[in-house]
Amino acid sequence: MIRIPRNNRVLTDSKFLLIDLDGTLINTADIALKPMKDGQEQADLSRIQIFDGAREFISQATGLGFQCIIVSDSHPKYVNTIVKEYFGNISALSLADKPNTLKTINFLRSENIELSDNNCYVLGDSWLDIELGRGLRVPTVLTSFYQTTNLEIRDGIGDYIKNIKSGSTYYAENYHQILNILRNPLQHLLCLEAGSRGVVSCIARKPRRDDFPPDGSLTAHRILARQSQGECDKYHTTEKYFEFNRADRSRELLFTLRDSVITYIDRILEERSFLWDIFTYVPDKRTTQPTNKMGELFNLIVELVGQRTASWNCLSIFEWNEGVDSSTRRQPSAGDRRRFVRSNLILQEGVNVNGKNVIIIDDQYTTGATADALAEKLRARGAKNVLFIALFHLITSVNSSKLCPRCSVNGQTKQLQVKINRQTGQKFYSCVPPQYKGDGCGYTENIV
């Protein structure tokens, strides 16, 4: 590893960018380069292509006050050769087992660097980078600078859905977008995440790439915020998701959800690629508690949307079978979820969707099974374009790097797990005891 110059004080007043190397600064997605990255072959600089603007980006980020540190999962001799050639006097750390949050923290502390969610970002092109950032509890930027036909499972190369589901704070397709994020982080949050902080953003994310069937129509999925089961940066909206699912949810929350959806819909209207005809929602089952939460939110949205979109039909077109006694989330796989929705969520008779463009809103997006099943039903009746908008995206769980202070005192290094109080949405660390299927001591600590 290339060492960071030491000094005698902890660098808490500085800003840091932890930047992936392969796929983020250099275009090395080609599987043929893997032996070099693994240290099995000498780094051949003639085969290494640096992305246009990479060096300028480092310079501009430095100009914004960031100290750049490369954190790569490639072999040190490969990393050090490339960094020295292309980026000069910049610090670097090689992690053979990225994401290794504990090793990263220990390295940074050895260099008198203490990270916080206010002074650090992690940038990278794969789920490995995002998991590292989430483990550090700092904002992350998922980059997308290249295309590849190779799917490399370990590095996440080519796996769009897995990389997106890892739950980055931001998504960028070029260095200019990253610099804008660094300059104005709140304005580049997802729509609902920004709205939860009193900021306006019209950004939604594609949990999968848009689908264009042979007839030229469009099927698109969008999510407005992230719901995290594990470690995450401070901008996630897990507590909002759980509040929305409580009977005592506040009107303030409903208005925040309403305004965020309308902000994104306004963006759709501005694009005017085609006109939307029907605006609808996924209803709650009659047995769901609290009852009709999506219907209540839908009506709040329609009160305002209807004033701007007189041509839209805002109506409920789906209903659950009377006797359904399970739920989508209880189904074990995406295929089971699709079958469950196909069998139990009905497109009402007499609703004319032939040739229509339909927007559907739902509360949570997990695998996209509900969106797929409803799009199939609509297309079977002749619908043309379908846009599925979900408030919350259930992202991949990431374990905590925090150690139990009690067990560690006894010479053990037991990692705490992140748990959620489902009544309040409050996350907390837990050294899970045996009565909750763990082997810990029972220590808990709220996450602030």
C-alpha positions in Angstrom: 0.0 0.0 0.0 1.0 3.6 -0.5 1.1 5.4 2.8 -0.6 8.6 3.7 1.8 11.2 5.2 1.5 11.2 9.0 1.0 14.1 11.3 0.3 14.5 14.9 -3.4 15.4 14.8 -6.6 13.6 13.9 -7.8 14.9 10.5 -11.5 15.5 11.4 -11.7 18.9 9.7 -10.7 17.6 6.3 -12.8 16.0 3.6 -12.0 12.6 2.0 -12.9 10.7 -1.2 -12.3 7.0 -1.1 -12.2 6.1 -4.8 -12.2 2.7 -6.4 -9.6 2.3 -9.2 -10.8 -0.3 -11.7 -13.9 0.8 -13.5 -13.9 4.2 -11.8 -10.6 5.8 -12.8 -9.4 3.3 -15.4 -11.3 1.2 -17.9 -10.3 -2.3 -17.0 -13.6 -4.2 -17.1 -12.1 -6.6 -19.7 -11.9 -10.1 -18.1 -8.5 -10.6 -19.9 -6.9 -8.1 -17.5 -7.9 -10.0 -14.4 -4.5 -11.8 -14.0 -2.8 -8.4 -13.8 -5.3 -7.2 -11.2 -4.8 -10.3 -9.2 -1.0 -9.8 -9.2 -0.4 -12.9 -11.3 1.1 -10.9 -14.1 3.2 -7.7 -14.1 1.1 -4.6 -14.7 1.4 -3.7 -18.4 0.6 0.0 -18.7 0.2 -0.2 -22.5 -3.0 -2.3 -21.8 -4.4 0.1 -19.2 -6.8 2.7 -20.4 -7.4 5.7 -18.1 -10.9 7.2 -18.4 -11.0 10.6 -20.1 -11.2 13.3 -17.5 -10.0 11.0 -14.6 -6.9 13.0 -13.7 -8.8 16.3 -14.1 -11.5 15.0 -11.8 -8.9 14.2 -9.1 -7.5 17.7 -9.5 -11.0 19.3 -9.3 -12.0 17.3 -6.3 -8.8 18.3 -4.6 -9.7 21.9 -5.4 -13.0 21.4 -3.6 -11.1 20.5 -0.5 -11.1 16.7 -0.7 -8.1 14.5 0.0 -8.4 11.6 -2.5 -7.5 8.0 -1.4 -7.7 5.1 -3.8 -9.2 2.0 -2.2 -8.9 -1.0 -4.6 -9.5 -4.7 -4.4 -6.7 -5.4 -6.8 -3.2 -6.5 -6.0 -0.8 -3.8 -4.4 1.9 -4.1 -7.1 -0.8 -3.5 -9.8 -2.4 -0.7 -7.9 0.8 1.1 -7.0 2.2 0.9 -10.5 -0.9 2.5 -12.0 -1.3 5.1 -9.3 2.3 6.2 -9.6 2.1 6.4 -13.4 -1.3 8.2 -13.8 -2.1 9.9 -10.5 1.3 10.8 -8.9 1.3 11.6 -5.2 -2.0 10.1 -4.2 -2.6 7.7 -1.4 -3.8 4.1 -2.0 -5.0 1.1 -0.1 -5.3 -2.4 -1.5 -8.1 -4.7 -0.1 -7.9 -8.2 -1.3 -11.3 -8.9 0.4 -13.2 -5.7 -0.3 -15.4 -4.7 1.3 -13.4 -5.0 4.4 -14.7 -2.2 6.5 -12.7 -3.0 9.6 -9.4 -3.1 7.7 -10.2 0.2 6.0 -11.1 1.9 9.4 -7.9 0.6 11.0 -5.8 1.8 8.1 -7.4 5.3 8.2 -7.0 5.5 11.9 -3.4 4.5 11.6 -3.0 7.6 9.5 -4.9 9.8 12.0 -8.0 10.0 9.9 -11.4 9.8 11.5 -14.3 9.6 9.1 -17.8 10.9 9.5 -20.9 11.1 7.4 -20.1 14.8 6.9 -16.6 14.5 5.6 -16.3 11.5 3.4 -17.7 9.9 0.3 -17.0 6.5 -1.3 -17.0 6.3 -5.1 -17.0 3.1 -7.1 -18.6 1.1 -9.9 -19.8 -2.0 -8.1 -21.7 -3.3 -5.0 -18.4 -3.9 -3.3 -17.7 -0.2 -3.2 -21.2 0.6 -2.0 -21.1 -2.0 0.8 -17.8 -0.5 1.9 -19.3 3.0 2.1 -22.4 1.8 3.8 -20.3 -0.1 6.3 -18.5 3.1 7.0 -21.9 4.9 7.2 -20.9 7.5 4.7 -22.6 8.6 1.5 -21.7 6.7 -1.7 -21.7 7.3 -5.4 -22.2 4.4 -7.8 -20.5 5.2 -11.1 -21.4 3.9 -14.5 -18.6 4.8 -17.0 -18.4 1.7 -19.2 -20.4 -1.0 -20.8 -19.5 -4.7 -20.8 -20.9 -8.0 -22.0 -19.0 -9.9 -19.3 -20.6 -10.6 -16.0 -18.0 -10.9 -13.3 -19.9 -12.0 -10.1 -17.3 -11.2 -7.5 -16.4 -7.7 -8.7 -20.0 -6.9 -9.7 -18.9 -6.0 -13.3 -21.9 -6.0 -15.6 -24.5 -6.8 -12.9 -26.7 -3.6 -13.1 -29.5 -4.9 -10.8 -27.2 -6.1 -8.0 -25.1 -2.9 -8.1 -28.2 -0.7 -7.9 -29.8 -2.8 -5.2 -26.7 -2.3 -3.1 -28.2 1.1 -2.3 -25.8 3.9 -3.2 -26.8 7.4 -2.1 -26.1 8.7 -5.6 -25.6 7.5 -9.1 -23.4 9.2 -11.7 -22.6 8.5 -15.3 -19.7 11.0 -15.6 -17.2 13.0 -13.5 -19.1 16.2 -14.0 -22.1 14.7 -12.2 -19.9 13.5 -9.3 -18.5 17.0 -8.9 -22.0 18.5 -8.9 -23.0 16.0 -6.2 -20.0 17.0 -4.1 -20.8 20.7 -4.5 -24.6 20.3 -3.7 -25.2 16.9 -2.0 -28.7 17.5 -0.8 -30.1 18.7 -4.1 -28.9 15.4 -5.7 -30.6 13.1 -3.3 -33.4 10.8 -4.4 -36.7 12.6 -4.5 -38.2 11.4 -1.3 -34.9 11.5 0.6 -34.5 15.1 -0.3 -38.1 15.9 0.5 -37.7 14.3 4.0 -35.0 17.1 4.6 -37.1 19.9 3.2 -35.1 20.0 -0.1 -36.6 19.7 -3.6 -35.2 17.1 -5.9 -36.8 15.4 -8.9 -34.3 12.5 -9.0 -35.6 8.9 -9.1 -33.6 5.7 -9.7 -34.0 2.8 -12.1 -33.9 -0.4 -10.0 -33.5 -2.1 -13.4 -33.0 -0.9 -16.9 -36.0 0.2 -18.9 -37.7 -2.4 -21.0 -38.7 -1.7 -24.6 -40.8 -4.6 -26.0 -40.8 -5.2 -29.8 -44.0 -3.1 -30.3 -42.0 0.0 -29.3 -43.7 0.6 -26.0 -42.0 1.3 -22.7 -42.0 -0.5 -19.3 -40.2 1.5 -16.6 -39.6 1.1 -12.9 -38.6 4.0 -10.6 -37.9 4.3 -6.9 -37.9 7.5 -4.9 -36.0 6.5 -1.7 -34.1 3.7 0.0 -35.2 1.5 2.8 -32.2 -0.2 4.5 -32.1 -3.3 6.7 -28.5 -2.8 7.8 -25.8 -0.1 7.9 -26.4 2.9 5.6 -25.6 6.5 5.2 -27.7 9.1 7.0 -30.0 9.9 4.1 -31.9 6.6 3.9 -35.7 6.7 4.8 -36.2 3.4 6.7 -37.9 5.2 9.6 -40.3 6.8 7.1 -41.2 3.5 5.7 -42.1 2.0 9.0 -44.0 5.1 10.1 -46.1 4.9 6.8 -47.0 1.4 7.9 -48.3 2.5 11.3 -51.8 3.5 12.1 -50.5 6.7 13.9 -48.6 7.9 10.8 -48.4 11.7 10.8 -50.1 14.0 8.4 -46.7 15.6 7.9 -45.3 12.3 6.6 -48.2 11.9 4.2 -47.7 15.4 2.9 -44.0 14.7 2.4 -44.7 11.5 0.5 -47.4 13.4 -1.5 -45.1 16.3 -2.4 -42.2 14.0 -3.4 -44.4 12.0 -5.8 -45.9 15.1 -7.3 -42.4 16.6 -7.8 -41.4 13.5 -9.8 -44.6 13.5 -11.7 -44.0 17.2 -12.6 -40.7 16.1 -14.1 -42.5 13.4 -16.2 -44.9 16.0 -17.5 -42.1 18.3 -18.5 -40.4 15.6 -20.5 -43.5 15.2 -22.7 -42.2 12.2 -24.6 -45.8 11.1 -24.6 -49.0 11.8 -22.7 -50.0 9.7 -19.7 -53.7 8.6 -19.6 -54.3 6.7 -16.3 -52.8 7.3 -12.9 -53.5 4.5 -10.4 -52.0 2.7 -7.4 -51.5 -0.8 -5.8 -54.2 -1.1 -3.2 -53.8 -2.6 0.3 -55.7 -5.8 1.0 -58.7 -5.4 3.2 -56.9 -7.3 6.0 -53.8 -5.1 5.8 -53.2 -2.9 8.9 -53.3 0.0 8.8 -56.1 -0.2 6.2 -56.1 1.7 2.9 -52.8 3.6 3.5 -52.0 3.6 -0.2 -55.6 4.7 -1.0 -55.3 7.6 1.4 -52.0 8.7 -0.1 -53.3 8.3 -3.6 -56.3 10.6 -2.9 -53.9 13.3 -1.4 -51.8 13.2 -4.6 -54.9 13.3 -6.9 -56.2 16.4 -5.2 -53.1 18.3 -6.5 -52.2 16.3 -9.6 -55.8 16.6 -10.9 -55.4 20.3 -11.1 -52.5 20.1 -13.5 -53.4 17.0 -15.6 -57.0 17.4 -16.6 -56.5 14.7 -19.3 -55.6 12.1 -16.8 -58.0 9.5 -15.4 -57.0 9.1 -11.7 -58.7 6.0 -10.5 -58.4 2.7 -8.7 -58.3 -0.1 -11.3 -56.8 -3.0 -9.3 -58.4 -5.0 -6.5 -57.4 -8.0 -4.4 -59.3 -11.3 -4.4 -61.7 -11.4 -1.5 -60.3 -14.6 0.0 -56.6 -13.9 -0.3 -55.0 -14.8 3.1 -51.3 -14.1 2.5 -49.1 -11.3 1.3 -46.5 -10.6 -1.4 -43.7 -10.1 1.1 -44.3 -13.6 2.6 -43.5 -15.3 -0.8 -40.0 -16.8 -0.8 -38.8 -15.8 -4.3 -39.4 -13.3 -7.0 -41.1 -16.0 -9.1 -43.5 -16.8 -6.2 -44.3 -13.1 -5.8 -45.2 -12.8 -9.4 -47.4 -15.8 -9.3 -49.1 -14.5 -6.1 -49.8 -11.2 -7.6 -51.0 -12.7 -10.9 -53.4 -14.9 -9.1 -54.7 -12.5 -6.5 -54.5 -8.9 -7.7 -57.2 -8.3 -10.4 -57.4 -5.7 -13.1 -61.1 -4.7 -12.8 -63.5 -5.6 -15.6 -64.7 -2.8 -17.7 -61.6 -0.7 -17.2 -60.4 0.4 -20.7 -56.6 0.5 -20.9 -56.3 -0.4 -24.6 -53.7 1.9 -26.1 -53.4 3.8 -22.8 -50.2 4.9 -21.0 -50.5 4.0 -17.3 -48.6 5.1 -14.2 -48.9 2.9 -11.1 -47.7 3.9 -7.6 -46.8 1.5 -4.8 -45.2 1.7 -1.4 -42.3 -0.7 -1.6 -40.0 -2.2 -4.3 -38.2 -5.4 -3.5 -37.7 -7.6 -6.5 -40.0 -5.9 -9.0 -42.4 -8.9 -9.0 -45.5 -6.8 -8.4 -44.5 -4.3 -11.1 -43.9 -7.2 -13.6 -47.2 -8.9 -12.8 -49.3 -5.8 -13.1 -47.5 -4.7 -16.4 -48.4 -8.2 -17.8 -52.1 -7.7 -16.9 -52.2 -4.2 -18.4 -50.5 -5.3 -21.6 -52.9 -8.3 -21.9 -55.6 -5.7 -22.1 -53.7 -3.6 -24.7 -52.0 -1.0 -22.5 -49.1 0.7 -24.2 -46.6 2.4 -21.9 -46.3 1.5 -18.2 -44.5 3.4 -15.5 -44.2 1.8 -12.0 -43.2 4.2 -9.2 -42.4 2.9 -5.7 -41.8 5.1 -2.7 -39.2 2.9 -1.0 -36.6 0.5 -2.4 -35.6 -2.4 -0.1 -31.9 -2.4 -0.6 -29.3 -5.1 0.3 -28.6 -5.6 3.9 -25.0 -4.7 5.0 -23.5 -5.8 8.3 -22.2 -3.5 10.9 -18.4 -3.0 11.4 -19.0 -1.9 15.1 -17.7 -4.3 17.7 -19.5 -5.1 21.0 -17.8 -3.2 23.8 -18.6 -5.9 26.3 -17.6 -8.9 24.3 -14.5 -7.1 23.1 -13.4 -6.5 26.6 -13.4 -10.2 27.2 -11.0 -10.8 24.3 -13.6 -11.5 21.7 -14.3 -9.5 18.6 -18.0 -10.0 18.1 -19.6 -7.6 15.6 -22.9 -5.9 16.5 -25.9 -6.4 14.2 -28.2 -3.6 13.0 -31.8 -4.2 14.1 -34.9 -2.1 13.6 -37.7 -1.3 16.1 -40.6 -1.8 13.8 -42.9 0.4 15.9 -40.7 3.4 15.7 -38.4 2.7 12.7 -35.4 3.4 15.1 -32.3 1.5 14.1 -30.1 0.1 16.9 -27.0 -2.0 17.3 -27.4 -5.4 19.0 -25.1 -8.1 20.3 -28.0 -10.5 19.7 -28.6 -12.8 22.7 -29.6 -16.5 22.4 -33.3 -15.7 23.0 -33.3 -13.8 19.7 -31.3 -16.6 17.9 -27.9 -15.1 18.4 -24.9 -15.9 20.6 -24.2 -12.4 21.9 -24.4 -10.8 25.3 -27.5 -8.7 24.7 -25.8 -5.3 24.5 -27.8 -2.7 22.6 -27.0 0.9 21.5 -29.2 3.3 19.5 -27.9 4.5 16.1 -28.0 8.3 15.9 
